[in-house]
């Protein structure tokens, strides 16, 4: 694996994740009863985030220790670069939705502005319709705030154990609040519940960083996870629609996502690799953040106006509008702002000090 370099198949994987979420929201509900497409898409996003962010932090830590760069400098630039990537389109979408009075954005605006959507949803036991995807964006933001301090502070020799413990703690938290009788939405959206896929992605990043091109180590870790998959799948789907399914579903699919992210990072060969790095899928992956942000807001406006239209066609119309808006957002807002990230490199140029 070429760590730190651009790997187009990861963008292809992002595209598949966001399309799974869109399918969940746009397709007739009967098509999602067996496979929870939206939940799988979000879980895959979390594994990707755990992998990519942990990789950045591990490389930053190593280069800082080697070159004597200060941790404060690295952290400040990490957070600035994250803000440049996330905030402009997020707050632009939120403000436009409030101006257009798309319900319930105005009523819940400050919860989303403060990245506390998941807390609101858990408290009220509701996904609030058009803004339902915002819970996972809040969870991602909490992860960005917490995770760098863990990766940069824990002794190197204990990092793997910490990442595994994080994954186990996510599952334990889900089981604990389910046993305590909390509502099903709380079981699914509170930040600690996402530490399982984040930990899976982080563990993969650690293996890649410490063993470099030795893919056999990843295969051994994958085999260990695959041993759990049949039992977890049975637990997850023996009671479809139950809270138990939500509690263990990410455990069931975790090994598959581990394999997908590891293989995409290394580069799948054959038809799978060609599909993942095909131009349309890679471009959809670049638009994935905007698509994820906007798709349910768009659908909430199209659905009542096209109520008599066949649901599949209605979903295609909403998808077309979403792609148009997210493409404009990417070309005219996201891409120009992201160029500013070059002003904030992770490490000082040689010869400079702070």
Residue frames as qw, qx, qy, qz and C-alpha x, y, z in Angstrom:
[[0.000, 0.886, 0.463, 0.000, 0.00, 0.00, 0.00],
 [0.375, 0.358, -0.035, 0.854, 1.19, 3.49, -0.76],
 [0.298, -0.678, -0.560, 0.371, 0.25, 5.16, 2.48],
 [0.136, -0.637, -0.095, 0.753, -0.70, 8.80, 2.30],
 [0.027, -0.128, 0.574, 0.808, -1.05, 8.85, -1.50],
 [0.602, 0.204, 0.048, -0.771, -4.31, 9.25, -3.38],
 [0.164, 0.007, 0.981, 0.108, -6.10, 5.95, -3.94],
 [0.394, -0.012, -0.312, -0.864, -9.08, 6.31, -6.30],
 [0.467, -0.231, -0.835, -0.175, -10.71, 3.04, -5.26],
 [0.169, -0.319, -0.660, 0.659, -11.40, 4.57, -1.84],
 [0.287, 0.214, -0.022, -0.933, -13.46, 7.26, -3.59],
 [0.491, -0.044, -0.711, -0.501, -15.28, 4.48, -5.42],
 [0.353, -0.270, -0.846, 0.294, -16.00, 2.89, -2.05],
 [0.069, 0.272, 0.351, -0.893, -17.36, 6.22, -0.77],
 [0.415, 0.078, -0.399, -0.814, -19.67, 6.31, -3.77],
 [0.490, -0.183, -0.835, -0.169, -21.03, 2.84, -2.97],
 [0.215, -0.285, -0.702, 0.616, -21.57, 3.86, 0.66],
 [0.204, 0.265, 0.152, -0.930, -23.50, 7.02, -0.16],
 [0.468, 0.023, -0.584, -0.663, -25.54, 5.29, -2.88],
 [0.368, -0.240, -0.889, 0.127, -26.56, 2.65, -0.31],
 [0.024, -0.356, -0.513, 0.781, -27.83, 5.41, 2.00],
 [0.326, 0.219, -0.223, -0.893, -29.67, 7.13, -0.86],
 [0.422, -0.083, -0.824, -0.370, -31.23, 3.82, -1.90],
 [0.201, -0.311, -0.821, 0.435, -32.51, 3.31, 1.65],
 [0.097, 0.434, 0.333, -0.831, -34.24, 6.70, 1.63],
 [0.344, 0.334, -0.329, -0.814, -35.46, 6.83, -1.98],
 [0.322, 0.009, -0.886, -0.333, -36.48, 3.26, -2.75],
 [0.710, -0.401, -0.263, -0.515, -39.79, 1.72, -1.62],
 [0.441, -0.588, 0.561, -0.380, -39.46, 0.50, 1.97],
 [0.972, -0.005, 0.169, -0.164, -40.11, -3.13, 0.98],
 [0.750, 0.550, -0.295, 0.220, -36.73, -3.18, -0.81],
 [0.155, 0.613, -0.563, 0.531, -34.85, -2.50, 2.44],
 [0.787, -0.461, 0.080, -0.402, -36.49, -4.94, 4.81],
 [0.977, -0.053, -0.095, 0.182, -33.92, -7.69, 4.46],
 [0.669, 0.084, -0.086, 0.733, -30.75, -5.62, 4.00],
 [0.184, -0.894, -0.250, 0.323, -30.45, -2.32, 5.93],
 [0.635, 0.531, 0.124, 0.548, -28.78, -0.42, 3.10],
 [0.039, -0.905, 0.061, -0.418, -28.62, 2.90, 4.92],
 [0.692, -0.682, 0.237, -0.022, -27.09, 1.46, 8.06],
 [0.881, 0.018, 0.242, 0.406, -24.50, -0.45, 6.05],
 [0.451, 0.719, 0.075, 0.522, -23.58, 2.67, 4.08],
 [0.278, -0.892, 0.170, -0.313, -23.08, 4.71, 7.24],
 [0.840, -0.455, 0.264, 0.130, -21.06, 1.94, 8.90],
 [0.795, 0.305, 0.178, 0.493, -18.81, 1.75, 5.84],
 [0.149, 0.866, -0.043, 0.476, -18.31, 5.52, 6.04],
 [0.563, -0.781, 0.227, -0.147, -17.29, 5.16, 9.69],
 [0.901, -0.148, 0.251, 0.322, -14.78, 2.39, 8.91],
 [0.583, 0.593, 0.110, 0.544, -13.32, 4.57, 6.13],
 [0.127, -0.907, 0.110, -0.387, -13.07, 7.55, 8.48],
 [0.767, -0.594, 0.239, 0.045, -11.41, 5.49, 11.18],
 [0.860, 0.115, 0.236, 0.437, -8.90, 4.21, 8.64],
 [0.445, 0.684, 0.100, 0.568, -8.10, 7.50, 6.88],
 [0.252, -0.896, 0.110, -0.349, -8.02, 9.78, 9.93],
 [0.810, -0.521, 0.238, 0.126, -5.96, 7.34, 11.98],
 [0.807, 0.268, 0.171, 0.497, -3.53, 6.99, 9.07],
 [0.194, 0.829, -0.023, 0.524, -3.06, 10.77, 8.94],
 [0.514, -0.805, 0.189, -0.230, -2.51, 10.88, 12.70],
 [0.912, -0.251, 0.208, 0.250, -0.05, 7.97, 12.76],
 [0.668, 0.450, 0.101, 0.584, 2.02, 9.49, 9.94],
 [0.037, -0.873, 0.048, -0.485, 1.88, 12.89, 11.62],
 [0.718, -0.673, 0.173, -0.042, 3.00, 11.45, 14.92],
 [0.893, -0.030, 0.186, 0.408, 5.90, 9.56, 13.35],
 [0.490, 0.609, 0.072, 0.620, 7.12, 12.55, 11.31],
 [0.275, -0.886, 0.064, -0.368, 6.79, 14.83, 14.32],
 [0.812, -0.534, 0.202, 0.125, 8.88, 12.50, 16.47],
 [0.816, 0.192, 0.196, 0.509, 11.47, 12.20, 13.70],
 [0.373, 0.577, 0.110, 0.718, 11.75, 15.89, 12.85],
 [0.293, -0.231, -0.473, 0.798, 10.99, 17.40, 16.23],
 [0.191, -0.425, -0.345, -0.815, 7.81, 19.14, 15.07],
 [0.193, -0.046, 0.603, -0.772, 5.55, 20.31, 17.83],
 [0.061, 0.384, 0.921, -0.008, 2.31, 18.47, 18.49],
 [0.142, 0.655, 0.383, -0.636, 0.43, 21.76, 18.90],
 [0.167, 0.470, -0.438, -0.748, 1.36, 22.80, 15.36],
 [0.090, -0.028, -0.933, -0.347, 0.22, 19.48, 13.88],
 [0.047, 0.495, 0.824, -0.273, -3.07, 19.46, 15.82],
 [0.168, 0.625, 0.160, -0.746, -3.95, 23.05, 14.93],
 [0.234, 0.371, -0.583, -0.684, -3.39, 22.38, 11.24],
 [0.022, -0.175, -0.979, -0.102, -5.28, 19.08, 11.44],
 [0.121, 0.600, 0.665, -0.428, -8.35, 20.83, 12.84],
 [0.192, 0.594, -0.133, -0.770, -8.11, 23.73, 10.38],
 [0.154, 0.200, -0.804, -0.538, -7.92, 21.31, 7.45],
 [0.019, 0.365, 0.927, -0.084, -10.90, 19.34, 8.78],
 [0.154, 0.643, 0.392, -0.640, -12.87, 22.58, 9.17],
 [0.193, 0.476, -0.417, -0.750, -12.08, 23.62, 5.60],
 [0.116, -0.005, -0.932, -0.343, -13.29, 20.26, 4.35],
 [0.108, -0.424, -0.890, 0.130, -16.45, 20.02, 6.42],
 [0.009, -0.530, -0.462, 0.711, -17.84, 23.37, 7.55],
 [0.131, 0.250, -0.271, -0.920, -18.44, 25.42, 4.37],
 [0.382, -0.121, -0.712, -0.577, -20.86, 23.09, 2.60],
 [0.283, -0.372, -0.842, 0.269, -22.40, 21.88, 5.88],
 [0.028, -0.508, -0.406, 0.759, -23.35, 25.32, 7.13],
 [0.203, 0.180, -0.403, -0.874, -24.26, 26.54, 3.64],
 [0.337, -0.236, -0.848, -0.334, -26.70, 23.62, 3.27],
 [0.238, -0.463, -0.731, 0.440, -28.11, 24.18, 6.75],
 [0.026, 0.414, 0.139, -0.899, -28.63, 27.91, 6.21],
 [0.278, 0.058, -0.564, -0.775, -30.21, 27.49, 2.77],
 [0.327, -0.329, -0.880, -0.106, -32.56, 24.80, 4.13],
 [0.146, -0.497, -0.567, 0.640, -33.55, 27.16, 6.97],
 [0.127, 0.301, -0.157, -0.932, -34.16, 30.04, 4.52],
 [0.374, -0.041, -0.703, -0.604, -36.33, 27.75, 2.38],
 [0.589, -0.219, 0.379, -0.679, -38.20, 26.68, 5.54],
 [0.665, 0.090, -0.719, -0.183, -37.69, 22.98, 4.88],
 [0.692, -0.546, 0.214, -0.420, -39.17, 21.34, 7.97],
 [0.452, -0.848, -0.274, 0.051, -37.92, 20.80, 10.61],
 [0.639, 0.290, -0.168, 0.693, -34.67, 22.70, 9.96],
 [0.069, -0.652, 0.107, -0.748, -35.67, 25.99, 11.58],
 [0.741, -0.581, -0.045, -0.334, -37.07, 24.27, 14.66],
 [0.923, -0.306, 0.067, 0.222, -33.94, 22.21, 15.18],
 [0.507, 0.800, -0.181, 0.264, -31.35, 24.54, 13.60],
 [0.151, -0.814, 0.490, -0.273, -29.10, 25.12, 16.62],
 [0.866, -0.255, 0.428, -0.044, -28.86, 21.43, 17.42],
 [0.854, 0.415, 0.166, 0.267, -27.44, 20.81, 13.95],
 [0.254, 0.887, -0.217, 0.318, -25.29, 23.93, 14.02],
 [0.396, -0.705, 0.537, -0.242, -23.69, 22.67, 17.25],
 [0.508, 0.291, -0.805, -0.098, -23.27, 19.13, 15.84],
 [0.273, -0.094, 0.798, -0.529, -25.63, 17.69, 18.42],
 [0.639, 0.065, -0.380, -0.666, -28.16, 16.21, 16.00],
 [0.562, -0.001, -0.827, 0.006, -27.56, 12.71, 17.33],
 [0.069, -0.093, -0.702, 0.703, -28.25, 13.83, 20.91],
 [0.460, 0.128, 0.058, -0.877, -31.51, 15.46, 19.81],
 [0.658, 0.073, -0.598, -0.453, -32.61, 12.35, 17.90],
 [0.430, -0.040, -0.857, 0.282, -31.83, 10.08, 20.86],
 [0.085, 0.099, 0.525, -0.841, -33.58, 12.41, 23.31],
 [0.543, 0.223, 0.047, -0.808, -36.73, 12.79, 21.23],
 [0.540, 0.067, 0.839, 0.017, -36.66, 9.22, 19.84],
 [0.589, 0.733, 0.303, -0.155, -37.11, 10.57, 16.31],
 [0.628, 0.008, 0.374, 0.682, -35.00, 10.99, 13.16],
 [0.084, 0.716, 0.127, -0.681, -36.84, 14.21, 12.20],
 [0.668, 0.660, 0.332, -0.089, -37.42, 13.31, 8.57],
 [0.575, 0.799, -0.060, 0.166, -35.46, 15.49, 6.17],
 [0.007, 0.825, -0.510, 0.244, -32.50, 15.98, 8.55],
 [0.952, -0.276, 0.101, -0.090, -32.16, 12.33, 9.53],
 [0.845, 0.314, -0.198, 0.385, -28.65, 11.92, 7.99],
 [0.050, 0.827, -0.283, 0.484, -27.28, 14.69, 10.20],
 [0.796, -0.575, 0.158, -0.106, -26.84, 12.37, 13.19],
 [0.921, 0.020, 0.091, 0.377, -23.86, 10.62, 11.59],
 [0.396, 0.692, -0.088, 0.597, -22.24, 13.95, 10.68],
 [0.436, -0.793, 0.209, -0.372, -22.43, 14.89, 14.36],
 [0.931, -0.303, 0.173, 0.106, -20.84, 11.57, 15.30],
 [0.756, 0.412, 0.001, 0.509, -18.04, 12.15, 12.75],
 [0.067, 0.818, -0.163, 0.548, -17.37, 15.59, 14.20],
 [0.689, -0.658, 0.232, -0.197, -17.15, 14.19, 17.74],
 [0.951, 0.009, 0.112, 0.287, -14.73, 11.56, 16.44],
 [0.524, 0.631, -0.080, 0.566, -12.50, 14.27, 14.91],
 [0.253, -0.826, 0.207, -0.460, -12.45, 16.13, 18.22],
 [0.799, -0.511, 0.285, -0.141, -11.61, 13.13, 20.39],
 [0.977, 0.146, 0.053, 0.149, -9.52, 10.77, 18.28],
 [0.498, 0.697, -0.309, 0.412, -6.37, 12.86, 17.61],
 [0.325, -0.710, 0.461, -0.422, -5.71, 13.20, 21.34],
 [0.925, -0.201, 0.300, -0.117, -5.94, 9.43, 21.76],
 [0.887, 0.395, -0.007, 0.240, -3.69, 8.55, 18.83],
 [0.359, 0.734, -0.302, 0.491, -1.07, 11.18, 19.68],
 [0.381, -0.679, 0.413, -0.473, -1.03, 10.56, 23.44],
 [0.953, -0.208, 0.181, -0.127, -1.14, 6.77, 23.85],
 [0.354, -0.574, 0.680, 0.288, 2.28, 5.05, 23.84],
 [0.464, 0.434, -0.590, -0.499, 3.07, 3.54, 20.45],
 [0.141, 0.141, -0.980, 0.020, 3.24, -0.01, 21.78],
 [0.219, 0.301, 0.794, -0.480, -0.31, 0.22, 23.14],
 [0.348, 0.276, -0.194, -0.875, -2.07, 1.72, 20.15],
 [0.401, -0.017, -0.822, -0.405, -3.25, -1.58, 18.67],
 [0.206, -0.316, -0.862, 0.339, -4.78, -2.60, 21.98],
 [0.137, 0.380, 0.295, -0.866, -6.49, 0.79, 22.28],
 [0.390, 0.183, -0.462, -0.775, -7.99, 0.50, 18.79],
 [0.392, -0.158, -0.895, -0.141, -9.29, -3.01, 19.51],
 [0.118, -0.357, -0.704, 0.603, -10.64, -1.80, 22.87],
 [0.250, 0.266, -0.019, -0.931, -12.40, 1.10, 21.11],
 [0.455, 0.006, -0.684, -0.570, -14.13, -1.34, 18.76],
 [0.366, -0.267, -0.876, 0.168, -15.19, -3.57, 21.66],
 [0.020, -0.301, -0.478, 0.825, -16.38, -0.57, 23.70],
 [0.357, 0.089, -0.293, -0.883, -18.69, 0.52, 20.88],
 [0.544, -0.168, -0.766, -0.300, -20.41, -2.86, 20.87],
 [0.334, -0.264, -0.752, 0.503, -20.48, -2.95, 24.69],
 [0.128, 0.178, 0.207, -0.954, -22.10, 0.50, 24.82],
 [0.497, -0.038, -0.493, -0.713, -24.80, -0.59, 22.36],
 [0.544, -0.221, -0.810, -0.001, -25.52, -3.72, 24.36],
 [0.228, -0.199, -0.605, 0.736, -25.51, -1.75, 27.63],
 [0.263, 0.148, 0.107, -0.947, -27.98, 0.94, 26.63],
 [0.560, -0.084, -0.627, -0.535, -30.18, -1.63, 24.90],
 [0.483, -0.236, -0.809, 0.239, -30.25, -3.69, 28.10],
 [0.088, -0.213, -0.451, 0.862, -31.01, -0.52, 30.08],
 [0.227, 0.651, 0.713, -0.128, -34.14, 0.00, 28.00],
 [0.009, 0.526, -0.149, -0.838, -33.08, 3.07, 26.02],
 [0.682, 0.586, 0.198, -0.390, -34.95, 3.72, 22.80],
 [0.854, 0.232, 0.357, 0.298, -33.82, 2.10, 19.53],
 [0.409, 0.862, -0.013, 0.299, -32.64, 5.39, 18.03],
 [0.343, -0.849, 0.391, -0.091, -30.35, 6.07, 20.99],
 [0.852, -0.192, 0.457, 0.169, -28.87, 2.58, 20.52],
 [0.739, 0.478, 0.319, 0.351, -28.04, 3.54, 16.95],
 [0.332, 0.839, 0.091, 0.422, -26.95, 7.21, 17.00],
 [0.450, -0.880, 0.140, 0.059, -25.08, 8.13, 20.18],
 [0.301, 0.811, -0.502, -0.015, -21.39, 8.72, 19.54],
 [0.382, -0.478, 0.786, -0.087, -19.91, 5.84, 21.59],
 [0.840, 0.221, 0.462, -0.177, -21.93, 3.34, 19.52],
 [0.669, 0.731, -0.132, -0.033, -19.85, 4.27, 16.45],
 [0.231, -0.754, 0.614, 0.041, -16.53, 3.43, 18.09],
 [0.821, -0.006, 0.569, 0.052, -16.85, -0.12, 16.80],
 [0.730, 0.603, 0.219, 0.238, -16.48, 0.74, 13.06],
 [0.079, 0.945, -0.290, 0.128, -14.08, 3.58, 13.87],
 [0.568, -0.578, 0.585, 0.011, -11.94, 1.12, 15.83],
 [0.857, 0.231, 0.434, 0.154, -12.02, -1.40, 12.96],
 [0.524, 0.818, 0.018, 0.236, -10.80, 1.26, 10.53],
 [0.189, -0.887, 0.404, -0.124, -8.17, 2.49, 12.99],
 [0.771, -0.326, 0.540, 0.084, -6.84, -1.04, 13.53],
 [0.792, 0.486, 0.278, 0.246, -6.48, -1.46, 9.77],
 [0.236, 0.929, -0.174, 0.227, -4.57, 1.85, 9.59],
 [0.491, -0.714, 0.497, -0.045, -2.27, 0.66, 12.38],
 [0.865, 0.015, 0.468, 0.183, -1.57, -2.65, 10.58],
 [0.625, 0.718, 0.131, 0.276, -0.84, -0.77, 7.35],
 [0.007, -0.943, 0.266, -0.198, 1.41, 1.74, 9.11],
 [0.550, -0.624, 0.553, -0.043, 3.41, -0.75, 11.15],
 [0.741, -0.033, 0.645, 0.182, 3.68, -3.52, 8.56],
 [0.095, 0.542, -0.425, -0.719, 3.73, -1.41, 5.38],
 [0.533, 0.311, -0.545, -0.566, 3.46, -3.71, 2.34],
 [0.021, 0.091, -0.987, 0.133, 2.96, -6.90, 4.35],
 [0.588, -0.119, -0.226, -0.768, -0.61, -7.62, 3.28],
 [0.586, -0.095, -0.805, -0.001, -0.49, -11.10, 4.80],
 [0.103, -0.087, -0.649, 0.749, -0.83, -9.51, 8.26],
 [0.449, 0.083, 0.034, -0.889, -4.10, -7.92, 7.15],
 [0.657, 0.009, -0.634, -0.408, -5.31, -11.24, 5.76],
 [0.403, -0.087, -0.836, 0.363, -4.63, -12.92, 9.12],
 [0.132, 0.135, 0.444, -0.876, -6.54, -10.20, 10.97],
 [0.557, 0.078, -0.283, -0.777, -9.39, -10.56, 8.48],
 [0.564, -0.044, -0.815, -0.124, -9.59, -14.33, 8.97],
 [0.162, -0.138, -0.749, 0.628, -9.95, -13.81, 12.72],
 [0.340, 0.184, 0.177, -0.905, -12.84, -11.42, 12.11],
 [0.559, 0.085, -0.573, -0.594, -14.50, -13.74, 9.60],
 [0.295, -0.091, -0.928, 0.209, -14.77, -16.43, 12.27],
 [0.107, 0.311, 0.580, -0.745, -17.23, -14.14, 14.10],
 [0.278, 0.125, -0.316, -0.898, -19.23, -13.19, 11.02],
 [0.404, -0.234, -0.807, -0.362, -21.59, -16.22, 10.71],
 [0.295, -0.442, -0.735, 0.422, -22.61, -15.99, 14.38],
 [0.004, -0.356, -0.171, 0.919, -23.06, -12.22, 14.20],
 [0.292, -0.007, -0.538, -0.791, -25.13, -12.47, 11.01],
 [0.386, -0.360, -0.844, -0.097, -27.38, -15.05, 12.64],
 [0.220, -0.470, -0.553, 0.651, -27.84, -12.85, 15.72],
 [0.047, 0.253, -0.096, -0.962, -28.46, -9.78, 13.58],
 [0.420, 0.072, -0.471, -0.772, -31.08, -11.27, 11.28],
 [0.200, -0.235, -0.948, 0.079, -32.78, -13.93, 13.38],
 [0.022, -0.708, -0.588, 0.390, -34.98, -11.10, 14.67],
 [0.310, 0.356, 0.341, 0.813, -35.33, -8.66, 11.76],
 [0.163, -0.718, -0.258, -0.625, -36.33, -5.13, 12.71],
 [0.676, -0.664, -0.296, 0.121, -35.46, -5.61, 16.39],
 [0.166, -0.940, 0.294, -0.054, -33.07, -3.54, 18.46],
 [0.782, -0.339, 0.473, 0.224, -30.84, -6.62, 18.68],
 [0.732, 0.508, 0.290, 0.348, -30.34, -6.38, 14.92],
 [0.164, 0.941, -0.095, 0.279, -29.10, -2.80, 15.29],
 [0.570, -0.748, 0.341, 0.011, -26.85, -3.73, 18.20],
 [0.694, -0.307, 0.588, 0.278, -24.88, -6.46, 16.44],
 [0.726, 0.652, 0.220, 0.010, -25.31, -5.66, 12.74],
 [0.230, 0.894, -0.384, 0.013, -22.05, -3.71, 12.49],
 [0.500, -0.473, 0.725, 0.007, -20.24, -6.62, 14.16],
 [0.805, 0.285, 0.520, -0.011, -21.71, -8.87, 11.48],
 [0.619, 0.761, 0.122, 0.149, -20.59, -6.69, 8.61],
 [0.284, -0.887, 0.313, 0.187, -17.36, -5.37, 10.14],
 [0.638, -0.260, 0.612, 0.388, -15.07, -8.05, 8.64],
 [0.570, 0.587, 0.492, 0.297, -16.53, -7.42, 5.18],
 [0.116, 0.990, 0.035, 0.071, -15.89, -3.68, 5.45],
 [0.521, -0.673, 0.441, 0.287, -12.40, -4.34, 6.83],
 [0.666, 0.083, 0.617, 0.411, -11.70, -6.39, 3.70],
 [0.407, 0.803, 0.376, 0.219, -13.26, -3.83, 1.36],
 [0.087, -0.986, 0.133, 0.057, -11.30, -0.89, 2.76],
 [0.577, -0.512, 0.546, 0.327, -8.04, -2.87, 2.95],
 [0.650, 0.269, 0.605, 0.373, -8.45, -4.15, -0.59],
 [0.305, 0.902, 0.256, 0.167, -9.41, -0.73, -1.99],
 [0.272, -0.905, 0.270, 0.186, -6.47, 0.91, -0.25],
 [0.568, -0.322, 0.652, 0.385, -4.11, -1.65, -1.72],
 [0.371, 0.452, -0.420, -0.694, -5.97, -1.66, -5.05],
 [0.773, 0.173, 0.582, -0.182, -8.33, -4.44, -6.15],
 [0.035, -0.297, 0.725, 0.620, -7.48, -6.05, -9.46],
 [0.126, 0.311, 0.916, 0.222, -9.81, -7.41, -12.09],
 [0.089, -0.597, -0.554, -0.574, -13.34, -6.25, -12.74],
 [0.443, -0.757, -0.434, 0.207, -13.92, -5.17, -9.13],
 [0.446, -0.432, 0.040, 0.783, -10.94, -2.83, -9.22],
 [0.172, 0.215, 0.482, 0.832, -11.95, -1.42, -12.60],
 [0.233, -0.726, -0.576, -0.294, -15.44, -0.68, -11.33],
 [0.483, -0.720, -0.298, 0.400, -14.22, 0.97, -8.13],
 [0.330, -0.480, 0.173, 0.794, -11.83, 3.26, -9.98],
 [0.316, 0.546, 0.607, 0.484, -14.13, 3.96, -12.91],
 [0.136, 0.222, 0.021, 0.965, -14.54, 7.66, -13.63],
 [0.436, -0.546, -0.335, -0.632, -18.27, 7.93, -12.76],
 [0.749, -0.504, -0.420, 0.089, -17.90, 6.09, -9.45],
 [0.556, -0.099, -0.232, 0.792, -14.79, 8.03, -8.42],
 [0.029, -0.350, -0.107, -0.930, -16.55, 11.31, -9.23],
 [0.611, -0.573, -0.394, -0.378, -19.60, 10.23, -7.21],
 [0.733, -0.338, -0.396, 0.438, -17.18, 9.51, -4.38],
 [0.310, 0.107, -0.105, 0.939, -15.84, 13.05, -4.57],
 [0.324, -0.402, -0.212, -0.830, -19.44, 14.32, -4.39],
 [0.514, -0.311, -0.798, 0.052, -20.38, 11.92, -1.59],
 [0.192, -0.253, -0.523, 0.791, -20.32, 14.49, 1.21],
 [0.278, 0.105, -0.087, -0.951, -22.66, 16.85, -0.62],
 [0.524, -0.146, -0.705, -0.455, -24.90, 13.97, -1.73],
 [0.419, -0.287, -0.794, 0.334, -25.16, 12.72, 1.83],
 [0.041, -0.223, -0.349, 0.909, -25.94, 16.19, 3.19],
 [0.312, 0.188, -0.145, -0.920, -28.55, 17.15, 0.62],
 [0.222, -0.080, -0.873, -0.427, -30.33, 14.03, -0.59],
 [0.138, -0.482, -0.837, 0.217, -32.98, 13.75, 2.12],
 [0.063, 0.523, 0.196, -0.827, -33.66, 17.49, 2.11],
 [0.230, 0.210, -0.561, -0.767, -34.22, 17.29, -1.65],
 [0.222, -0.219, -0.929, -0.198, -36.44, 14.21, -1.36],
 [0.033, -0.483, -0.676, 0.555, -38.58, 15.86, 1.33],
 [0.223, 0.494, -0.021, -0.840, -39.46, 18.58, -1.18],
 [0.303, 0.189, -0.716, -0.600, -39.98, 16.34, -4.21],
 [0.021, -0.171, -0.977, 0.123, -42.00, 13.63, -2.45],
 [0.242, 0.538, 0.601, -0.539, -45.17, 15.67, -1.71],
 [0.310, 0.584, -0.192, -0.725, -45.08, 17.44, -5.08],
 [0.451, 0.303, -0.730, -0.415, -44.79, 14.18, -7.03],
 [0.507, -0.165, 0.710, -0.461, -46.93, 12.06, -4.76],
 [0.839, 0.317, 0.222, -0.384, -48.81, 10.42, -7.61],
 [0.502, 0.639, -0.567, -0.137, -45.65, 9.37, -9.41],
 [0.947, -0.036, -0.309, 0.076, -44.32, 5.80, -9.21],
 [0.591, -0.782, 0.145, 0.132, -41.95, 5.74, -6.18],
 [0.784, -0.080, 0.308, 0.533, -38.97, 4.49, -8.19],
 [0.393, 0.640, 0.270, 0.602, -39.31, 7.35, -10.67],
 [0.294, -0.934, -0.065, -0.194, -39.77, 9.83, -7.85],
 [0.739, -0.548, 0.205, 0.333, -36.51, 8.57, -6.33],
 [0.674, 0.225, 0.321, 0.626, -34.69, 8.97, -9.66],
 [0.111, 0.858, 0.193, 0.463, -35.91, 12.56, -9.97],
 [0.513, -0.855, 0.078, -0.008, -34.71, 13.30, -6.43],
 [0.803, -0.242, 0.272, 0.472, -31.37, 11.63, -7.21],
 [0.522, 0.538, 0.275, 0.602, -30.91, 13.74, -10.33],
 [0.123, -0.926, -0.058, -0.353, -31.61, 16.98, -8.44],
 [0.709, -0.669, 0.154, 0.159, -29.28, 15.87, -5.62],
 [0.778, 0.032, 0.274, 0.564, -26.44, 15.10, -8.05],
 [0.309, 0.745, 0.199, 0.556, -26.90, 18.48, -9.75],
 [0.336, -0.911, 0.033, -0.237, -26.79, 20.40, -6.46],
 [0.784, -0.515, 0.235, 0.254, -23.91, 18.40, -4.99],
 [0.721, 0.303, 0.247, 0.572, -21.94, 18.76, -8.24],
 [0.115, 0.852, 0.075, 0.505, -22.39, 22.54, -8.13],
 [0.586, -0.801, 0.109, -0.060, -21.43, 22.55, -4.46],
 [0.856, -0.214, 0.229, 0.411, -18.28, 20.56, -5.18],
 [0.597, 0.452, 0.229, 0.622, -17.14, 22.62, -8.16],
 [0.074, 0.756, 0.090, 0.645, -17.94, 26.08, -6.82],
 [0.495, -0.773, 0.165, -0.360, -17.58, 25.73, -3.04],
 [0.903, -0.383, 0.181, 0.075, -15.88, 22.57, -1.81],
 [0.837, 0.256, 0.078, 0.478, -13.04, 22.30, -4.33],
 [0.244, 0.769, -0.112, 0.581, -12.01, 26.00, -4.18],
 [0.521, -0.763, 0.218, -0.315, -12.08, 26.03, -0.36],
 [0.956, -0.220, 0.120, 0.153, -10.10, 22.78, -0.16],
 [0.651, 0.560, -0.128, 0.497, -7.25, 24.44, -2.05],
 [0.202, -0.837, 0.257, -0.438, -6.69, 26.53, 1.08],
 [0.917, -0.393, 0.060, 0.030, -5.56, 23.37, 2.86],
 [0.782, 0.344, -0.127, 0.504, -2.16, 23.78, 1.18],
 [0.004, -0.774, 0.226, -0.591, -1.64, 26.88, 3.35],
 [0.611, -0.558, 0.401, -0.394, -1.81, 24.64, 6.42],
 [0.666, 0.299, -0.684, 0.004, 0.64, 21.74, 5.90],
 [0.850, -0.459, -0.252, -0.054, 0.83, 19.10, 8.58],
 [0.776, -0.363, -0.024, 0.514, 4.53, 19.75, 9.18],
 [0.074, -0.905, 0.136, 0.396, 6.81, 22.74, 9.18],
 [0.704, 0.667, -0.194, 0.147, 9.04, 23.29, 6.16],
 [0.830, -0.120, -0.182, 0.513, 12.64, 22.38, 6.88],
 [0.393, 0.253, -0.125, 0.875, 14.52, 25.11, 8.68],
 [0.327, -0.552, -0.073, -0.764, 11.47, 26.65, 10.34],
 [0.329, -0.177, -0.817, 0.438, 10.54, 26.33, 13.97],
 [0.357, -0.682, -0.314, -0.555, 7.72, 27.43, 16.23]]
